[in-house]
Amino acid sequence: MALTYPFLIPRWLRKKYEYYRGYNGLNGQRQLGFYIPGVNYNDKVLNDLTKLERMDQDKLVEMAISFDKPYLLTEVQKKVPSGLTQVWYWVDTYNNKKYYEPYKNGNGDISYATPEGENSVYGFGIYLDGPAVTEENFITSLEQGLNGKYHYEFNGIYTYLKGDKAKPDKNDISILGVVVTGSAKEMSILRGQPYVRGAVLGAVVDKY
């Protein structure tokens, strides 16, 4: 059972239970989570950077970093410390942010947004031994998807990005977060950085 559904948990347990962390329903592994800038998560934004000091400092770590606001790719590449490898960029494809606003549920409680899981976000990664991946590559992939099985979803994203133009360009690609890898020691440099809103560990084999 995925642990991202607070309505399945008794109300008296909710403050103690980490139901905002996503897990794979098949193998139980923790999953990366992402926080959309400006969305109200009721102050329940995970920051796993605090766990790094308890790790072996040479341990390799994968972490999803959610930003305080959207940035251009060039800004992200300069902002994230060079000791970390930026392996994947999360793109703003959210044409209906009102969907994430708090609302009163059937029990009279206020329900808030939960993090986006790694299987429900869009973006582009890098080739460690190949050519650089750019915003244009992401746009090309979207255009290819317009004629595929999920054309309705791809068309919504494409339309949002291009606005009133004939097609989007690289300046229309806003980056909301990044997946980085590095040692626990290297990752700790992100602690206290003002652009980091949330930081979520991916699958790990230890207690962290």
N, C-alpha and C positions, 0 to 999 in steps of 0.2 A: 504494500500500500504506500503510495506517495505521501510524504509528510508535509505537503504544501497546502493542505486543506484544513484550515482551523475549525471549520464547522463540524468536523468529525471528532473533535477533541472536547471533553467536558470543559465548561467555561472556567471552573475553578483551577484547572490545570494549565490554562493557556499562558499565564505569565511565566510559568516555569518551563514550558515546553517550547523547543526551538522549531516551531512549525513553519518558520519562514525560510528554512533551508530545504533545498530540493534534493531528492534522492531518486535514483533509478529504480523503478518499480520491479525490474526483473532481477537485478543483481545486488541491490541495496547500496551501491556506491553513491557517495555524495556527488552532486553535480554543480557546475558553475552557475552562478546567479548574477543577474544584471539589474541595476536600478536606473530607471529613466529620470533624467534631470527634471526637477520641478514637480515631480509626482510625490504626493503625501503618503508615506509608508508608516505613519503613526510612530515615527522615531525608532522603528525596528529595522535598521539598516545594518547588516552584518559587516564587521571589520575584523577579518582574520589576520590582519597584520600584527595584532597583539599576541597571536599564538607563536610567532616566529622565534621569539626569544627562548621558548621552551624546546625548540628543535635542535638537532645537530646542525650546526651552522653551515656544514657542507652539503646538507640534504637538498636535493633538487626539488623545486616547488613550481607548480602551475597555479596561477591566480587570475581571476577576472577582476579587473579594476574598472569601476564605474565612475565617471567624471561628474563634477559639479555642474557642468554646462557643456553644450556641444562645442567641439573644436574642429578645425581643419586638420587633415592628415599631417601636413607639414608641421603644424603646431604640436601635435601629439608626438611626432617623431623627435622633436627637439626637447619636449617637456619631460618625457620618461627617461630616467637615467640610462646612460649608455651601457652600463654593466648588465642590464636586463635585455632579454630577447623579446621583441614585440612580434608575436606569432599570428595574431588575429585581431581585426578591427571591427567593432560593433557600429553599424551605421544606423542613423536616425531614419526609420521608415514608418514613423507613427503619425498617420494622418488624422487620427481621432484620439487625442489625448484626454478628451472629456470622459472617455470610457474608463479611465483610471482614477477618476475623482471618487472620494468617499461617498458612500450612500447608506441609507438606513435599510437594514435587511428585515426579513419577516419576523424576527424576534425582537425588533426594536433596537438592536445594537447597530453601531456604526461599523461598516465593513470598509477596510482599506485595501489598497492594492498590495499584491505580493510580488516578489522579484520575478523577472522574466527568466525562464529556464533556458539552458543552453540549446535546447531543441526548438525554441520558438523565437530566436533572434536571427537577424540577417546581417551579413557583413562579408568581409573578405580576408584571406590569410596570405601568408608569404610562402615562397619556395626557398627553403634554406640553401639549396644548391642550384638555384635557377634564377631566372630574371625577376626583377622587382615586380611586385603586384601593385597596381595603381587604382585610383578611383575609376579610371576609364575601363579597367577590366571588370569592375563591379557593374558599371553601366552596360557593358557589352553582355554580361551574363543575364542581366535583367531583360535586355532586348531579346535574347535567345529564348528566355522563359515566357515571353508574351505569346508564343505560339505552341506552348507545351501544355502538359496536363494541368498545371496550376496557373493558367494564364490569367484568371480573374484576380488572384492574389498579386501576381507580378504586375499586372496592369495598374492596380491600386497604388502600389509602391512607386511605379514609374511615373504615374500621373502626379503623385504627391511631390516627387523630387523635381520634376520639370516645371511645375507651376504653370505659368502662362506661356512658356517657351515651347518650341517644337520638340526639343529633347533636352534632358539634363546634361550638365557638364560637371567637371570635377569640383567646381566651387559650390555645387548644390549638395555635395556629399559631406554631411556633418558626422563626426565621430563622437559617439556617446561613451565609449569605453574601449578597453583593450585587454586582450589576454596576453600575459607576460610569463616568461619562464626564467629561472635563475636559481641560485642557491638561496637558502634562508637568509644568509648574511647579506647577500646582494639585494634581496627583496626588502629587507628592513629599512632601506633608504627611503622607501615610499611612506613610511610612518610620518604623520604630521604634514604631509604635502597638501596644500589647500585645494588642489584640483581633484583629490581623491575623495569621493563621497562614500563609496563602498568597496570592499575587497573580500572576495569569496574564493576559498580554496576549492580546487577540483578534487578528483578522486585521489585518495591517499590510503596507504596500507597500515599506517600507524594510528594512534589514538587521536591525533590532531584533527 
